[in-house]
Amino acid sequence: MAGTPNRTSRRGLLALFFSLATCLPLPLPASAATLVRVGAYEFPPYLSENREGLTPGLLSLLNAVQSDYRFELVVTSPQRRYDDLTQGRFDMMAFESIAWGWQDRPVEASRVFFRDAEVFVAKAGPGVDQSVFDRLEGKSILGRLGYHYAFAGFEADPKLLESRYNTRVTVTHEGNVRSVAAGRATLAIVTRSFLTRFLHDNPDLAGKLLVSERPDQVYEHTVLVRRGAPVDVAWVNGMLDRLEADGRLAALWQRYGVVP
């Protein structure tokens, strides 16, 4: 009958249909999690050389308690972190403060969820007491590259730190503490959380060091979220509240030997 396709033409139409169908992108399953990249740089106990620490621990908690997002670690450096976050190489950073050079960047900060501090250490010995930390003039100081210290007006430029404050910056807290214990520098400035864990792992050095009772500054750690990221600050605050209420954050602090 005129107008009725024959068997051969039907086969041709079916072949064309399946050919077009295979070219179309398959829809993602409804359960697929949205990727959120989280920047961090090596700085124990937040991130160690072997990619362990408080930051990976926090991401594991976030991945465990919800399925809408999948949090993935992206390693950066203290100096590169500003541009990396601004340019979207990752979406957020934990254990940061907006006061550390982020004021003019397109980021927003969560509530404070962890407190830490910077303290000085000196070599212990006869006649050495807390007064050694009263005046820093004339003392050689070791600090960490990329960090902002209160005693130096939060200046982070290595050349200015050395010329104005007799402070040399390196890439390792551990090396700085050992240099002080060996008498190669008068003082080192380190995070209290690092020092607590370091002295726990190296008890032989505990009696060789004097730790300042007064901190150089107190950290009020937040999560910085890039504007336009897959998650926003309200969502992050809700997750932090949840992890705090069910004791998971406290367990994380205990695991790494830190006290918020």
Secondary structure in CASP SS format (residue, H / E / C, confidence):
PFRMAT SS
TARGET T0000
AUTHOR 0000-0000-0000
METHOD secondary structure of the structure
MODEL  1
M C 1.00
A C 1.00
G C 1.00
T C 1.00
P C 1.00
N C 1.00
R H 1.00
T H 1.00
S H 1.00
R H 1.00
R H 1.00
G H 1.00
L H 1.00
L H 1.00
A H 1.00
L H 1.00
F H 1.00
F H 1.00
S H 1.00
L H 1.00
A H 1.00
T H 1.00
C H 1.00
L C 1.00
P C 1.00
L C 1.00
P C 1.00
L C 1.00
P C 1.00
A C 1.00
S C 1.00
A C 1.00
A C 1.00
T E 1.00
L E 1.00
V E 1.00
R E 1.00
V E 1.00
G E 1.00
A E 1.00
Y C 1.00
E C 1.00
F E 1.00
P C 1.00
P C 1.00
Y C 1.00
L E 1.00
S C 1.00
E C 1.00
N C 1.00
R C 1.00
E C 1.00
G C 1.00
L H 1.00
T H 1.00
P H 1.00
G H 1.00
L H 1.00
L H 1.00
S H 1.00
L H 1.00
L H 1.00
N H 1.00
A H 1.00
V H 1.00
Q C 1.00
S C 1.00
D C 1.00
Y E 1.00
R E 1.00
F E 1.00
E E 1.00
L E 1.00
V E 1.00
V E 1.00
T C 1.00
S C 1.00
P C 1.00
Q C 1.00
R C 1.00
R H 1.00
Y H 1.00
D H 1.00
D H 1.00
L H 1.00
T H 1.00
Q C 1.00
G C 1.00
R C 1.00
F C 1.00
D C 1.00
M E 1.00
M E 1.00
A E 1.00
F E 1.00
E E 1.00
S C 1.00
I C 1.00
A C 1.00
W C 1.00
G C 1.00
W C 1.00
Q C 1.00
D C 1.00
R C 1.00
P C 1.00
V E 1.00
E E 1.00
A E 1.00
S C 1.00
R C 1.00
V C 1.00
F C 1.00
F E 1.00
R E 1.00
D E 1.00
A E 1.00
E E 1.00
V E 1.00
F E 1.00
V E 1.00
A E 1.00
K E 1.00
A C 1.00
G C 1.00
P C 1.00
G C 1.00
V C 1.00
D C 1.00
Q H 1.00
S H 1.00
V H 1.00
F H 1.00
D C 1.00
R C 1.00
L C 1.00
E C 1.00
G C 1.00
K C 1.00
S C 1.00
I E 1.00
L E 1.00
G E 1.00
R E 1.00
L C 1.00
G C 1.00
Y C 1.00
H C 1.00
Y C 1.00
A H 1.00
F H 1.00
A H 1.00
G C 1.00
F C 1.00
E C 1.00
A C 1.00
D C 1.00
P H 1.00
K H 1.00
L H 1.00
L H 1.00
E H 1.00
S H 1.00
R H 1.00
Y H 1.00
N C 1.00
T E 1.00
R E 1.00
V E 1.00
T E 1.00
V C 1.00
T C 1.00
H H 1.00
E H 1.00
G H 1.00
N H 1.00
V H 1.00
R H 1.00
S H 1.00
V H 1.00
A H 1.00
A C 1.00
G C 1.00
R C 1.00
A C 1.00
T C 1.00
L E 1.00
A E 1.00
I E 1.00
V E 1.00
T E 1.00
R H 1.00
S H 1.00
F H 1.00
L H 1.00
T H 1.00
R H 1.00
F H 1.00
L H 1.00
H H 1.00
D H 1.00
N C 1.00
P H 1.00
D H 1.00
L H 1.00
A H 1.00
G C 1.00
K C 1.00
L E 1.00
L E 1.00
V E 1.00
S C 1.00
E C 1.00
R C 1.00
P C 1.00
D C 1.00
Q E 1.00
V E 1.00
Y E 1.00
E E 1.00
H E 1.00
T E 1.00
V E 1.00
L E 1.00
V E 1.00
R E 1.00
R C 1.00
G C 1.00
A C 1.00
P C 1.00
V C 1.00
D C 1.00
V H 1.00
A H 1.00
W H 1.00
V H 1.00
N H 1.00
G H 1.00
M H 1.00
L H 1.00
D H 1.00
R H 1.00
L H 1.00
E H 1.00
A H 1.00
D C 1.00
G C 1.00
R H 1.00
L H 1.00
A H 1.00
A H 1.00
L H 1.00
W H 1.00
Q H 1.00
R H 1.00
Y C 1.00
G C 1.00
V C 1.00
V C 1.00
P C 1.00
END
